[in-house]
Amino acid sequence: MVQLKEFRIVMPMSVDEYQVAQMHMVMKMQQQSTTGGEGVEVLENRPFEDEVFGKGQYTSKVYHLQSKVPAWLTAFAPADALVLQEEAWNAYPRCKTVIKCPYFARFSLTIETVHKADNGQSENVHGLSKDQLSVRQVEEIDIASASRDYWSYAIGTSNVDVSEFQSQRTGRGPLSPGWQDSCNPVMTAYKLVTLDAPYWGFGYRLEQALLAAEKALFAESHRNCFYWIDEWFGMKVEKLREMEKQSDSSLNRKLHEAAYNC
């Protein structure tokens, strides 16, 4: 059964600021997670233009995540099966990401994101039909929450507590209870996850595990976006594109060197 879940992540920044924050966060988290032959391999990172998205940045990546495979899944597939292929079309403020796993050919995971200058109260930013709305689940993610679960630690949680953090450069924070209704500026990342793993015996369990993993990743990455604000605040997208090229080369070099030394 296809899962349709919308995660809403409110952020204490403007829509324009978030674009910079996200680019900085992705680069830094990829560098942190790529070591010992596991992590992110960047195949393509280039501008694109088409009739669907308009202009934006296209990326193609491979995630080598063998050590993250849940123990129960190894009953159905070898541990090295968790190699994920990702294509992303970032036409900010709209983005689309498609993730596939070659070992499970019928598996599909799509994330469609709309970034909007509100505090998470828009009800249908993705323009879903009545049938889609009837099955869509909505969950709000509070980046100031201290709760953690298995997937939080599996993805490498940093234990950042933004409920006590205050930016030196902007004065924003700490994020006290109810901060979403009072902070200014404010914006929301609306992430619609469509997930289908049509495999008898473990498909539903795999879907639930991946939804939990995506939630943990969204929470951790967005906490970092805010926690690292003093690093990226004031930076320009053009400068970050230059830094991306260097970061992509560094990631690929790390993986290739690890493979050569095995």
C-alpha positions, 0 to 999 in steps of 0.5 A: 500500500502506497504511503502518503505522508506530509512532514511540516518543519517550521524554521526561524528564518526567511525563505531566502535564508533557508535556501542558503542554510540548506545548501550549507547543511547538506555539504557539512552533513555529507562530509561528516557522514562520508568515511570508511567507504560509506557515505555520499558519492556525487555523480552529477551536480549541474544547472537544469531547465525544463518545462516542469520545474523551470530553472534549478540545480540537478543532482545525482548521488549514490548513498553507500549506507551498508552499516545502517541496514536494520538487522531484520532486513538482512533476512530478506537482503544482504547488508550491502543491498542498501545502496540508494540512488538519488535524483533531485531537481532543486528549483527553489522554492520547490524541490523534488527528490526521487530515491531508488534501490537497485536491489529492490526494483519495485521500491520507490520513494519520492519527496516533494518539498514546498518552502513557504513563508508561514508557520506550518498552517497551510493545508494543501500546498502540494495541490493534492486531490480529494482522494489523496487528501483522504489518505495523506497523513500530516506530522509536524516536526519541532526542531526544538524537541529533545526526543530521539529514537533508533533512527536518530542515532542511526543517522548520526544525531549530533544531540544539538539542543536548539531550545537552549541555543541563541545565535550570536550573529542574529540574536535568534533563539532560544526556541522556547515552547510555542516559538512557531507562533511568535518568531519572526522571520518564519518559514515552513518546509512542507515535505510530501513523502510518497513511499511504496515497497510492494513486497509481501512479508516485509514491505509494510515494515520497510515502509514504516522504517523508512518513514521513521528514518526520513522523519529523523533525518528531517529533524536532525538536518533542520536542527543543524540548519538553525544551529549552524546559522552563525556559519552560513548567515550572510553567505550568497548562493553563488559562493555556496555553489563554488564550495559545492564543487570542492565538497563534491570532489572531496566526497568522491575522493574519500570514497575512492581512497577507502575502496582502494585501501580495502 
